[in-house]
């Protein structure tokens, strides 16, 4: 196969189109679904410290962890720094803990706020709120036996997706 002017032009045009496409394709890329994310142990350890729950909800953990990677420059580094801070001062609670958090870098303060808000309210991003969860948030899990999440439906979440009870036919 010999190189002709036509093949050279077609090849050059193909390379040019590929370089343009490679530059703009990441703009259209989507984050992977939360179900495809594996949550590292250091995130779950920090989540256990913040929620006081032995096993925080795994789906909400994946959603929060995925969201953090879209919003923070170094989420894993910030998670480890926040974990180290909380581990070094385990007796801090309430206003004393908030005072210590207020003295940290803006990235650490934002991470703490995002995690608390995400775990307890299911909402992240103060500037433009995003709802990541509803019935599996920590606030509802803590009072699950005595309080239902507010809803227009008179049952627990998703009760309407179960088939109705079979009643015996009239004999």
N, C-alpha and C positions, 0 to 999 in steps of 0.2 A: 504494500500500500504506500503510495507516494504522497508526499505532502503537497497539496495544492493550495492555491490562494483561498479557495472556497472553504476547505477543511480548516485552514488556519483561522479564518474569520469566524466560522461556526464554533470552533473550540474556544477562541478568545471570548466570544459572546457568552458561551456557557460558563466559563470561569468567572466572568464579570457578574452574571446573574447569580451564581452560587455565592459569591462574596457578599453581594447585597442581601441575599436571603439569609445568610448566616448572621449578618449583623442585626437584622430586624426580627428574626424568629424568636429570640428570647423575650421580646416584648409581649408576644402572644402566648408564651408558656404559662401554664397554670401550675399552682402548687399541687403537690400530690394529695390525694384524699387522705383524711385523717386516719382512715382504716389502714392505709399503707405505711404509716409512720411507726417506727419502733421507738419507744420512749426509753432513754437511757436511765440507768439506775440512779445517777446523781439527781436527775429531775424528780424521780419518784421519792427519793429521800427528802429533798427540799419540800416537796408537796406534802409529805407526811408530817414534817415539822410545822408547816403553815396551817394545815387543816386539823391536825391532831387525830387523823383517821389512819388506822393501820393499812387500809387498802383504799386509797382514793379511786374514784371511778376511772377505769382504764380508757374509756372512749373520750371522756372529757380531758383526761391527761394528754391523749394524742392530739386532740384539737388545740389545747392550750400550747403544747410544745410546738406544733406545726405553726400556729399563729406567731409565737415568739420568734421563730426563724424568719418569718416574713417581715417582722417589725424591728428587730434589734440587730445591731451590727455583729455583736459577739455574744449570742444568748448563752452558749455553753460556758463561756468564761464568766459571764455575769452570774449565772446560776451557781457556779462553784464559789464565787466570791460571796454571794449572799448566804450560801450554805455555811461557809467558813465563819462569817460574821455571826450567824445565829447559833452555830455550834460553840463558838468561843464565849458566848454570853447566854447560856441556856436559861437563866433565871429572869431575863428581861421579859416583861409583859406590859400590856396596856400602853399608857402614856410614855413610860420609860423606853419601851421598845420603839415607839414612834419617834421619840426624840433622837435616838441613835440612828434610826433609818433616815431622818431628816438631815443628818450630818454627812451622809454618804454621797457619792457621785450621782449625777442625774440619771445615769443608766441604771444604777442599782435601785434608786428610789422608784423609777418608772417600772422596773421589773417587779419590785415588791408590790406596787400598786396594781399592776396588771395581774399578778398571780392571785392576790387576795380578792380582787374584783372578779376574776375569772372563776375561781373556785367557789366563792360564796354567792355571787350574783349571777354568774354565767355570762356576764357582759365584760368586754374588754374595750380598750381604746376610748379614753375620756373625750378626746376631740371629736371623734366620729364613732359613736358606740356600735359595737358588733355583738350580736348575741351568739354565743357558742353552745349554750346548753340551757335547759329549763328544769326538768324534773329530776335530773341527776346531780344538781348542784349541792354543795355541802349544806347550805342553809336548810334545804328540804330534807336531805338525808338525816340530819340531826333530829328533826321533829317528825319524821316519817310516820311514826306510830300514832301520833295525835293530831297532826295537821296536814291538810292536803294543799298542794299548790293552788293559788287562785285560778279559777277557770269558770267558764260558763257551763261546763258539763258537771253533773253531780257525782262523779266517781273519781277513782284514782286515775293518773295519766294513762292514756291508751286503753282504757277499759272497753271502749267501743270496738276495738279490733278483734276481741275474742268472740267466738261464736256463742250465741245464747245457750243457756242451760236447756237441756232436753227434759221436758216434763213427760211423765207417763201419760199415755193416751187414756182417754176415758173408757173404762171397761164397761 
